Amino acid sequence: LAVNDDNSLHLQDSVVCLKCPKDGSVFVEVQRSIFAPRETLYCVYIGDFHRPLAAFPPGGQIGTKPTILLLGDALGEYQESASISSNADTSHTFEFFGDAPSPLKLRACPYPNLLEDAAADQTHVTQLPIALNGIIDSATDVDTFRFRATKGERWRVRLFAATLGSPIDATILIRPASEEAGQVRLEVDDSPLKDHDIFGTGFRGGGGLQEAIDPSVIWEAEQDGEYLLEVRDPSGTGGSTAVYRVEIEPLQTVVQTLLASATFDWTESTRVTGLAVPLGNRWTIDVSLPQGQWMPIGCDFDLIAHGLPTGVQLVTPRVPAGAGRWPLQFVADETASPIGAVFTLEALPAGESRAVETRCQQNVPFINHSGGDAWRTVRTTSYILGVTDPAPFSLEVNEPTISLVRGGELAIPVRIKRHDGFSGAIAIRCGDLPRSISTPPPMIVSPDQNECLLQLGAQSNAPLETLPLYVVGSTTRDDIDDFLGAGHIRVSSGIVSLSVAQPYVELTAQPGSIRRGERTSIVWNVRQLTPYDGEAEVHLLGLPKGVTIIEPTPLITKDSTTATFQISATDEALLGQAAGLICEVHIPIGDQHIVQRSGSGSIRIDPAAQ
């Protein structure tokens, strides 16, 4: 009577709707589509409810109550009213149930609907922005919309078909109405998930969600005039339920925040990026700020939190324009109590009063381990935080009084305060920093120690900037890996500023040479960049086998112009050119020695004189 395996509405979960030809018994058979030697649990809904497969139009204007036509039910088409929620004033997807056991997805947006004129070759669009709605009712059907645009206008053109459970893999084409049909100016088929405002997913196959086969693009009119927008399905799967919707809207100014797993996998948990804040302590995570099909805020901004529980504060430095990640620090003071809360973030432009749309997102998959992708995910538009029992330790880091220079190293002291006699080992690691800054692997501080040093390094081309720096501490366990997240208590230090500056000196040298069994000198020119007090010791690294430095090593001051090394070569010195010589300068700054590497030299080893 009816059969189904996969479908566009529920993907791998079957849907059957039939009209029984006569009274009597009907057998419902459930079986695997492929053999697997294991038990599988399932649930089947059987009833006399409607089971539509699509709705037309598949959306409406926010605050309205349009009549929609339900398609695909075995008893035929029927109509119902759908309330387009006015709780949000931005475009979004929502669920419409009716009396069906599972919902259809519909769209809500601030713009009016326009339905295709199926009897005409072209449907005329009288205004933008707009939401276009149609059905690709056959394998050869092509719907065409004619609209006017002004040169330089930028519009986001986004099609919804597979996203809403439609069976088609739609393509959009845009071309000037005055040109021949072959002069296509824009053709878009699939689009990455980020173009659909979906971030932080880690599908192994690169897709995983239906949105990936719907097109979305930012289009700019090349000249004033009329344009044609065509919708078609090259796969030829059009039919009576092949609905689609094209929303054409101006670009919005958006700040997107994203909480994503910081480990190598993407599973049913937040791993080490959960928002668990110990009472009387701090916890810091990095929130991602991805770019999508919108206009960036274009200035520095502050992030504030709405909905945090009593006694919990968000403490974060001002976010610079263009930042891709930024730390959020939550502090639970003594007035807080163990509790959970749902909160959102809002971006406030620095020194401006303009409105900016702020979005929050976290994607949580189900069954996303080896062997398959997560076809089902929960996508949230807010975050959840919990205040937990007090941690047995806290961390303190002072603001660095000196800068980390390009090509240099800087030691950051970390102090541990143990509480209530806690004597366990503590794993210490540095918070997220850009790739131009090197950080050490996690260090284990033994129970009898209460401090350690984090040695940071900067590449010679590291950007000159001020970065937020924090340190994370965690209890240790032998039975649970740290990256799994569970079973460990984590805290962070406060956020301090780390400045990346120009190096103190720059050293260069001409290629040198030495004969076996002889001594000679290598002179490096010193260019002073940043003044310093005292004497700096210079070491020469990278000498080949058989060539050594003759002590003492040279000392330089802020007034030095050269640094001279005395070297000797044994009879075993390797003959030929040796490159990769570099100077390591130890500069006394404050209470520590800054280590900086500079220069690139070479030396030729010649045979002994006859």
C-alpha positions as CSV (number, residue, x, y, z in Angstrom):
1,L,0.0,0.0,0.0
2,A,2.9,2.4,0.8
3,V,6.6,2.3,1.4
4,N,9.3,4.8,2.4
5,D,13.0,4.7,3.3
6,D,14.6,8.1,3.2
7,N,12.8,11.4,2.7
8,S,13.6,15.1,2.6
9,L,11.4,15.8,5.7
10,H,13.0,13.4,8.2
11,L,16.1,12.3,6.3
12,Q,16.7,8.7,7.4
13,D,13.5,8.4,9.5
14,S,10.7,7.0,7.3
15,V,7.4,8.8,6.7
16,V,4.3,7.0,5.2
17,C,0.9,8.5,4.7
18,L,-1.8,6.5,2.9
19,K,-5.6,6.3,2.3
20,C,-6.8,2.7,3.0
21,P,-8.6,1.3,0.0
22,K,-11.0,-0.7,2.2
23,D,-11.9,-1.7,5.7
24,G,-9.8,-4.4,7.3
25,S,-6.5,-5.2,8.9
26,V,-3.3,-3.5,7.8
27,F,0.2,-4.7,8.5
28,V,2.9,-2.2,9.4
29,E,6.4,-3.6,8.8
30,V,9.5,-1.9,10.1
31,Q,12.9,-3.2,8.9
32,R,16.4,-2.1,8.4
33,S,17.4,-0.7,5.0
34,I,20.8,-2.4,5.4
35,F,21.7,-5.4,7.6
36,A,23.4,-4.6,10.9
37,P,24.0,-7.3,13.6
38,R,22.8,-5.3,16.5
39,E,19.6,-4.3,18.3
40,T,18.1,-1.0,17.3
41,L,15.4,0.9,19.2
42,Y,12.7,2.8,17.3
43,C,9.3,4.4,17.8
44,V,6.5,4.5,15.3
45,Y,3.6,6.9,15.4
46,I,0.4,5.5,13.9
47,G,-2.8,7.4,13.8
48,D,-5.5,9.2,11.8
49,F,-3.8,12.6,12.0
50,H,-2.7,14.6,9.0
51,R,0.8,14.1,7.6
52,P,1.6,16.9,5.2
53,L,5.0,17.0,3.6
54,A,5.2,20.7,2.8
55,A,3.4,24.1,3.3
56,F,2.8,26.8,0.8
57,P,3.8,29.5,1.2
58,P,6.6,28.2,3.5
59,G,6.7,31.3,5.6
60,G,5.3,34.8,6.1
61,Q,5.8,38.2,7.5
62,I,6.4,38.6,11.2
63,G,3.2,39.5,13.1
64,T,0.8,38.2,10.5
65,K,-1.5,35.1,10.4
66,P,-1.5,33.9,6.8
67,T,-3.5,31.0,5.4
68,I,-1.1,28.2,4.2
69,L,-1.8,25.3,2.0
70,L,-0.7,21.9,3.4
71,L,0.6,19.6,0.7
72,G,1.4,15.9,0.4
73,D,-1.2,14.4,2.7
74,A,-2.8,11.2,1.4
75,L,-6.3,12.7,1.7
76,G,-5.4,15.7,-0.3
77,E,-4.5,19.3,0.2
78,Y,-6.0,21.4,3.0
79,Q,-5.6,24.8,4.5
80,E,-4.8,26.1,8.0
81,S,-3.9,29.5,9.5
82,A,-0.3,29.9,10.8
83,S,0.6,32.5,13.3
84,I,3.9,34.1,12.4
85,S,5.4,34.9,15.8
86,S,6.1,38.5,16.7
87,N,8.4,37.6,19.6
88,A,11.4,38.3,17.5
89,D,11.8,41.1,14.9
90,T,14.6,39.4,12.9
91,S,14.3,36.6,10.3
92,H,14.2,33.1,11.7
93,T,12.9,29.6,11.1
94,F,10.1,28.2,13.3
95,E,8.1,24.9,13.6
96,F,4.5,24.5,12.6
97,F,2.7,21.4,13.9
98,G,-1.0,21.6,13.1
99,D,-2.2,18.1,14.1
100,A,0.8,16.3,12.7
101,P,3.0,14.3,15.0
102,S,6.1,16.2,13.8
103,P,6.4,19.8,12.6
104,L,7.1,21.4,9.3
105,K,9.7,24.2,9.2
106,L,8.5,27.6,8.2
107,R,10.2,31.0,7.8
108,A,9.4,34.3,9.5
109,C,10.9,37.6,8.3
110,P,10.0,41.3,8.4
111,Y,9.2,41.5,4.7
112,P,6.0,40.8,2.8
113,N,5.3,37.7,0.9
114,L,5.1,37.5,-2.9
115,L,3.8,34.2,-4.5
116,E,4.9,33.1,-8.0
117,D,2.4,33.7,-10.8
118,A,2.3,30.1,-12.1
119,A,0.4,31.2,-15.2
120,A,2.9,33.8,-16.3
121,D,6.5,33.5,-17.7
122,Q,7.7,36.0,-15.2
123,T,6.5,37.2,-11.8
124,H,6.9,40.9,-11.3
125,V,8.4,42.1,-8.1
126,T,7.4,45.6,-7.1
127,Q,9.5,46.2,-4.1
128,L,12.7,45.1,-2.2
129,P,13.2,43.7,0.3
130,I,10.8,40.9,-0.3
131,A,10.2,37.2,0.3
132,L,9.5,35.2,-2.9
133,N,7.6,31.9,-2.7
134,G,7.1,29.2,-5.3
135,I,6.9,25.5,-6.2
136,I,9.1,23.7,-8.7
137,D,6.3,21.4,-9.8
138,S,8.2,19.3,-12.4
139,A,11.6,18.3,-13.5
140,T,11.8,21.0,-16.1
141,D,10.0,23.8,-14.2
142,V,11.9,27.1,-14.0
143,D,10.4,30.0,-12.0
144,T,11.5,33.6,-13.0
145,F,11.0,36.8,-11.0
146,R,11.6,40.3,-12.5
147,F,12.8,43.1,-10.2
148,R,14.5,46.5,-10.3
149,A,17.8,47.3,-8.6
150,T,20.1,50.3,-8.3
151,K,23.8,50.2,-9.1
152,G,25.9,49.5,-6.0
153,E,23.0,48.2,-3.9
154,R,24.1,45.1,-2.0
155,W,21.4,42.4,-1.2
156,R,21.5,39.1,0.6
157,V,19.7,36.6,-1.6
158,R,19.0,33.4,0.3
159,L,17.0,30.5,-0.9
160,F,15.2,28.1,1.5
161,A,14.2,24.7,0.2
162,A,16.1,21.7,1.6
163,T,16.4,23.8,4.8
164,L,12.6,23.5,5.2
165,G,12.3,19.8,4.1
166,S,11.7,20.4,0.4
167,P,12.9,17.6,-1.9
168,I,14.7,19.8,-4.4
169,D,18.4,20.8,-4.7
170,A,17.7,24.3,-5.9
171,T,19.9,26.7,-7.8
172,I,19.4,30.5,-8.3
173,L,20.6,32.5,-11.3
174,I,20.6,36.3,-11.6
175,R,21.1,38.2,-14.9
176,P,20.1,41.6,-16.4
177,A,16.6,41.4,-18.0
178,S,18.0,43.2,-21.1
179,E,20.6,40.5,-22.0
180,E,20.2,37.1,-23.6
181,A,19.4,34.1,-21.5
182,G,22.9,32.8,-21.8
183,Q,24.4,35.9,-20.1
184,V,24.3,34.7,-16.5
185,R,25.9,37.1,-14.1
186,L,25.4,35.0,-11.0
187,E,24.7,31.3,-10.5
188,V,24.7,29.8,-7.0
189,D,24.0,26.2,-6.1
190,D,25.3,24.9,-2.7
191,S,26.6,27.2,0.0
192,P,28.8,26.5,3.1
193,L,27.0,26.4,6.4
194,K,28.5,29.7,7.5
195,D,26.6,31.4,4.7
196,H,23.4,30.1,6.4
197,D,24.5,31.6,9.8
198,I,25.5,28.2,11.1
199,F,28.8,28.1,12.9
200,G,30.9,25.8,15.1
201,T,29.9,22.5,13.4
202,G,32.4,19.8,12.7
203,F,30.8,17.4,10.2
204,R,33.3,14.8,8.9
205,G,31.8,14.9,5.4
206,G,31.8,18.7,5.2
207,G,28.0,18.9,5.1
208,G,25.7,17.1,7.4
209,L,22.9,19.6,7.5
210,Q,20.2,20.2,4.8
211,E,21.1,23.9,4.7
212,A,24.3,23.0,2.9
213,I,22.6,22.4,-0.5
214,D,20.6,25.6,-0.4
215,P,22.2,28.7,-2.1
216,S,22.9,31.9,-0.2
217,V,24.9,34.8,-1.6
218,I,25.6,38.6,-1.3
219,W,24.7,40.2,-4.7
220,E,25.5,43.7,-5.9
221,A,23.8,45.3,-8.9
222,E,26.3,46.2,-11.6
223,Q,24.0,48.9,-13.0
224,D,20.6,50.5,-12.7
225,G,17.9,48.5,-14.3
226,E,15.7,45.4,-14.2
227,Y,17.1,41.9,-13.4
228,L,15.7,38.4,-13.6
229,L,16.1,35.9,-10.8
230,E,15.5,32.3,-11.8
231,V,15.0,29.3,-9.5
232,R,15.5,25.8,-10.9
233,D,16.4,22.2,-9.8
234,P,19.2,20.7,-11.9
235,S,18.6,17.3,-10.2
236,G,15.1,17.1,-11.6
237,T,13.3,16.2,-8.4
238,G,10.6,18.8,-8.7
239,G,7.0,17.9,-7.8
240,S,3.9,19.0,-6.0
241,T,5.7,19.4,-2.6
242,A,8.9,21.0,-4.0
243,V,8.3,24.4,-2.3
244,Y,11.0,27.1,-1.9
245,R,11.3,30.6,-0.6
246,V,13.8,33.3,-1.6
247,E,14.4,36.1,0.9
248,I,16.0,39.2,-0.6
249,E,17.1,41.6,2.2
250,P,19.6,44.4,2.8
251,L,22.8,43.6,4.7
252,Q,22.5,43.9,8.4
253,T,25.2,44.9,10.9
254,V,25.7,41.9,13.1
255,V,28.0,40.6,15.8
256,Q,27.8,36.8,16.0
257,T,29.1,35.1,19.1
258,L,29.8,31.4,19.1
259,L,30.6,28.9,21.8
260,A,32.4,25.9,20.3
261,S,34.3,22.9,21.6
262,A,38.0,23.7,21.9
263,T,39.1,20.1,21.6
264,F,39.8,18.1,18.4
265,D,36.3,16.5,18.2
266,W,32.7,17.8,18.0
267,T,30.5,15.6,20.2
268,E,27.6,15.7,22.5
269,S,29.3,17.9,25.1
270,T,31.2,21.1,25.5
271,R,34.3,19.3,26.6
272,V,36.5,22.0,28.3
273,T,34.5,25.0,27.2
274,G,31.5,24.6,29.5
275,L,30.5,27.5,31.6
276,A,31.0,26.1,35.1
277,V,32.1,28.9,37.5
278,P,33.3,27.8,41.0
279,L,31.9,29.9,43.8
280,G,34.3,32.6,44.8
281,N,36.5,32.0,41.7
282,R,36.8,32.8,38.0
283,W,36.4,30.9,34.8
284,T,37.4,32.1,31.4
285,I,36.5,30.8,27.9
286,D,37.2,32.2,24.4
287,V,34.1,33.0,22.4
288,S,34.4,33.0,18.7
289,L,33.3,36.0,16.6
290,P,32.9,34.6,13.1
291,Q,32.1,36.6,10.0
292,G,29.1,35.8,7.8
293,Q,26.9,37.3,5.2
294,W,26.5,40.6,6.9
295,M,28.3,43.9,7.6
296,P,30.9,43.9,10.4
297,I,30.5,46.3,13.2
298,G,33.6,48.1,12.1
299,C,34.6,49.5,15.5
300,D,35.6,48.4,19.0
301,F,32.8,47.2,21.1
302,D,31.9,46.0,24.6
303,L,30.2,42.7,25.3
304,I,27.6,42.6,28.1
305,A,25.6,39.7,29.4
306,H,21.9,39.5,30.1
307,G,20.4,36.9,32.5
308,L,23.4,36.1,34.7
309,P,22.5,34.9,38.2
310,T,23.0,37.1,41.3
311,G,26.6,37.4,42.3
312,V,28.0,36.5,38.8
313,Q,29.7,39.1,36.6
314,L,31.1,39.1,33.1
315,V,34.5,40.8,33.1
316,T,36.1,41.2,29.7
317,P,38.3,43.8,28.0
318,R,36.9,45.9,25.2
319,V,36.8,43.9,21.9
320,P,38.8,45.4,19.1
321,A,37.3,45.7,15.7
322,G,38.0,42.6,13.5
323,A,38.7,40.2,16.4
324,G,38.0,36.6,15.6
325,R,38.1,35.3,19.2
326,W,37.9,37.0,22.5
327,P,38.0,35.9,26.2
328,L,34.9,36.1,28.4
329,Q,35.6,35.9,32.1
330,F,32.9,35.0,34.6
331,V,33.4,35.8,38.3
332,A,31.2,34.3,41.0
333,D,31.6,36.3,44.2
334,E,30.6,35.3,47.7
335,T,27.0,36.4,47.2
336,A,26.5,33.8,44.5
337,S,25.0,30.4,45.2
338,P,25.0,27.1,43.2
339,I,22.5,27.7,40.4
340,G,22.2,27.5,36.7
341,A,21.1,30.3,34.4
342,V,20.4,31.0,30.7
343,F,22.0,34.2,29.4
344,T,22.7,36.1,26.1
345,L,25.4,38.5,25.0
346,E,24.9,42.0,23.6
347,A,27.5,44.0,21.7
348,L,27.6,47.8,22.4
349,P,29.7,49.9,19.9
350,A,32.3,51.9,21.7
351,G,31.3,55.6,21.8
352,E,28.3,55.1,19.6
353,S,24.6,54.7,20.1
354,R,23.7,52.8,16.9
355,A,21.8,49.5,17.1
356,V,23.7,46.4,16.3
357,E,22.1,42.9,16.1
358,T,23.9,40.5,18.4
359,R,23.5,36.8,17.9
360,C,24.5,33.9,20.2
361,Q,24.9,30.3,18.9
362,Q,26.0,26.9,20.1
363,N,25.5,23.7,18.1
364,V,25.3,20.4,20.0
365,P,25.2,17.2,17.9
366,F,23.8,13.8,18.7
367,I,25.7,10.6,17.9
368,N,28.6,12.2,16.2
369,H,31.4,9.7,16.9
370,S,33.2,7.5,14.5
371,G,31.0,5.8,11.9
372,G,28.7,8.7,10.9
373,D,27.6,12.3,11.1
374,A,25.2,14.0,13.3
375,W,22.0,14.4,11.3
376,R,20.3,15.8,14.4
377,T,21.7,18.8,16.2
378,V,20.4,21.2,18.8
379,R,21.1,24.8,17.9
380,T,20.7,27.2,20.7
381,T,20.5,31.0,20.6
382,S,21.6,31.5,24.2
383,Y,24.1,30.1,26.6
384,I,23.9,28.3,29.9
385,L,26.1,28.9,32.9
386,G,26.3,27.1,36.2
387,V,27.7,28.2,39.6
388,T,29.4,25.2,41.1
389,D,30.9,24.4,44.5
390,P,34.1,26.2,45.5
391,A,37.3,25.1,43.8
392,P,40.2,23.9,46.0
393,F,42.6,26.5,44.5
394,S,42.8,29.8,42.7
395,L,45.3,31.4,40.3
396,E,46.9,34.8,40.3
397,V,48.9,36.5,37.5
398,N,50.2,40.0,37.7
399,E,50.1,42.5,34.8
400,P,53.4,42.2,33.0
401,T,55.5,45.4,33.4
402,I,57.5,44.7,30.3
403,S,56.6,43.8,26.8
404,L,57.2,40.6,24.9
405,V,59.3,41.7,21.9
406,R,59.4,40.3,18.4
407,G,61.8,37.3,18.3
408,G,62.0,37.3,22.1
409,E,60.8,35.4,25.1
410,L,59.1,36.5,28.3
411,A,58.5,34.6,31.6
412,I,55.1,35.1,33.2
413,P,55.0,34.1,37.0
414,V,51.9,32.2,38.0
415,R,50.9,32.0,41.7
416,I,48.7,29.2,43.1
417,K,46.6,29.8,46.2
418,R,45.5,26.4,47.7
419,H,42.4,26.3,49.8
420,D,41.3,24.1,52.7
421,G,44.5,22.1,52.7
422,F,44.3,21.0,49.1
423,S,47.5,19.2,48.2
424,G,46.9,17.8,44.8
425,A,48.8,18.4,41.6
426,I,47.6,21.2,39.3
427,A,47.9,21.4,35.5
428,I,48.6,24.9,34.3
429,R,48.3,26.1,30.7
430,C,48.1,29.4,28.9
431,G,44.8,30.7,27.6
432,D,44.3,31.1,23.8
433,L,46.8,33.3,22.1
434,P,47.4,33.9,18.3
435,R,49.8,31.5,16.5
436,S,52.4,34.3,16.4
437,I,52.9,33.8,20.1
438,S,54.3,30.4,21.3
439,T,53.1,28.9,24.6
440,P,54.5,26.0,26.5
441,P,52.6,22.7,26.8
442,P,50.5,22.2,30.0
443,M,52.8,22.1,33.1
444,I,52.1,19.9,36.1
445,V,52.7,21.8,39.4
446,S,53.5,19.3,42.1
447,P,51.7,19.3,45.5
448,D,54.6,20.9,47.2
449,Q,54.8,23.8,44.8
450,N,52.7,27.0,44.7
451,E,54.2,28.8,41.7
452,C,55.5,28.3,38.2
453,L,56.7,30.3,35.2
454,L,55.0,30.4,31.8
455,Q,57.6,31.0,29.1
456,L,56.1,32.9,26.1
457,G,57.8,33.6,22.8
458,A,57.0,35.9,19.9
459,Q,57.8,35.3,16.2
460,S,60.0,37.8,14.5
461,N,57.0,39.0,12.5
462,A,54.4,38.9,15.3
463,P,51.9,41.8,15.0
464,L,52.6,44.8,17.3
465,E,49.5,44.7,19.5
466,T,48.2,44.3,23.1
467,L,46.6,40.9,23.8
468,P,44.4,39.6,26.6
469,L,46.3,37.0,28.6
470,Y,44.9,34.5,31.2
471,V,46.0,31.2,32.7
472,V,43.9,28.1,33.3
473,G,44.4,25.6,36.1
474,S,42.9,22.2,36.4
475,T,43.0,19.3,38.9
476,T,44.6,16.2,37.5
477,R,43.4,12.6,37.2
478,D,44.9,9.4,35.9
479,D,41.6,7.7,35.0
480,I,40.1,10.5,32.9
481,D,41.8,12.4,30.1
482,D,41.8,16.1,30.6
483,F,40.5,16.9,27.1
484,L,37.3,14.9,27.9
485,G,36.2,17.7,30.2
486,A,34.4,15.7,32.8
487,G,35.8,14.9,36.3
488,H,38.2,17.9,36.5
489,I,37.8,21.2,38.4
490,R,39.0,24.2,36.4
491,V,39.6,27.9,37.3
492,S,41.4,30.7,35.6
493,S,43.4,33.7,36.6
494,G,42.3,37.2,35.9
495,I,42.8,38.7,32.4
496,V,45.9,40.9,32.1
497,S,47.4,42.7,29.1
498,L,50.3,41.4,27.1
499,S,52.0,43.9,24.9
500,V,54.0,42.7,21.8
501,A,56.6,45.3,20.9
502,Q,59.5,46.0,18.7
503,P,62.8,44.2,19.6
504,Y,65.4,45.9,21.6
505,V,68.2,45.3,19.1
506,E,68.6,44.0,15.6
507,L,71.8,42.2,14.6
508,T,73.2,41.6,11.1
509,A,76.4,40.1,9.8
510,Q,78.3,39.6,6.5
511,P,79.2,36.0,5.6
512,G,82.5,35.0,7.3
513,S,85.1,32.3,6.9
514,I,87.7,30.4,8.9
515,R,90.3,27.8,8.2
516,R,90.7,24.6,10.1
517,G,93.2,25.0,13.0
518,E,92.8,28.8,13.1
519,R,91.1,31.5,15.1
520,T,89.2,34.5,13.8
521,S,86.5,37.0,14.7
522,I,82.9,37.4,13.5
523,V,81.5,41.0,13.8
524,W,77.8,41.5,14.0
525,N,76.4,45.0,13.4
526,V,74.0,46.1,16.2
527,R,71.1,48.4,15.4
528,Q,69.5,49.9,18.5
529,L,65.7,49.9,18.4
530,T,64.4,50.2,22.0
531,P,66.6,51.7,24.8
532,Y,67.5,49.6,27.8
533,D,69.7,50.0,30.9
534,G,72.8,47.9,31.7
535,E,74.7,45.3,29.7
536,A,73.2,42.7,27.5
537,E,75.0,39.4,26.9
538,V,75.1,38.1,23.3
539,H,75.4,34.4,22.4
540,L,76.1,33.0,19.0
541,L,74.0,29.9,18.1
542,G,74.1,27.5,15.2
543,L,77.9,27.0,14.7
544,P,78.8,23.8,12.8
545,K,80.6,20.9,14.4
546,G,84.2,21.7,15.2
547,V,83.7,25.5,15.5
548,T,83.5,26.9,19.0
549,I,83.2,30.3,20.7
550,I,86.3,31.6,22.6
551,E,85.1,33.0,25.9
552,P,84.2,35.6,27.0
553,T,81.0,36.3,25.0
554,P,80.5,39.9,24.0
555,L,78.5,42.4,26.1
556,I,76.6,45.3,24.5
557,T,74.8,48.4,25.9
558,K,72.3,50.7,24.4
559,D,75.1,52.6,22.8
560,S,76.9,49.6,21.1
561,T,77.1,49.4,17.4
562,T,78.9,46.0,17.0
563,A,79.2,42.7,18.8
564,T,82.4,40.7,18.1
565,F,82.8,36.9,18.7
566,Q,86.1,35.1,18.8
567,I,85.9,31.6,17.3
568,S,88.2,28.7,16.6
569,A,88.0,25.8,14.3
570,T,89.5,22.3,14.9
571,D,90.9,20.0,12.3
572,E,87.6,18.0,12.5
573,A,85.5,21.1,11.5
574,L,83.1,20.2,8.7
575,L,84.3,21.8,5.4
576,G,81.9,24.0,3.4
577,Q,79.3,26.7,3.9
578,A,77.3,26.6,7.2
579,A,74.2,28.8,7.4
580,G,71.7,29.4,10.2
581,L,73.8,31.4,12.6
582,I,71.7,33.5,14.9
583,C,72.4,35.7,17.9
584,E,70.6,35.2,21.2
585,V,70.6,38.4,23.3
586,H,69.9,38.3,27.1
587,I,68.8,41.8,28.1
588,P,68.3,42.8,31.8
589,I,64.8,44.4,32.0
590,G,63.3,44.9,35.5
591,D,63.7,41.8,37.6
592,Q,64.3,39.3,34.7
593,H,66.4,38.8,31.6
594,I,64.5,39.1,28.3
595,V,65.7,36.6,25.7
596,Q,65.6,37.9,22.2
597,R,66.9,36.2,19.0
598,S,68.0,38.2,16.0
599,G,69.9,38.0,12.8
600,S,70.8,35.3,10.2
601,G,74.4,34.7,9.4
602,S,76.7,32.1,7.7
603,I,80.3,31.0,7.8
604,R,82.5,29.0,5.4
605,I,84.9,26.4,6.7
606,D,88.1,26.2,4.6
607,P,90.9,23.6,4.7
608,A,93.9,24.3,6.8
609,A,96.6,26.4,5.3
610,Q,99.4,24.4,3.7
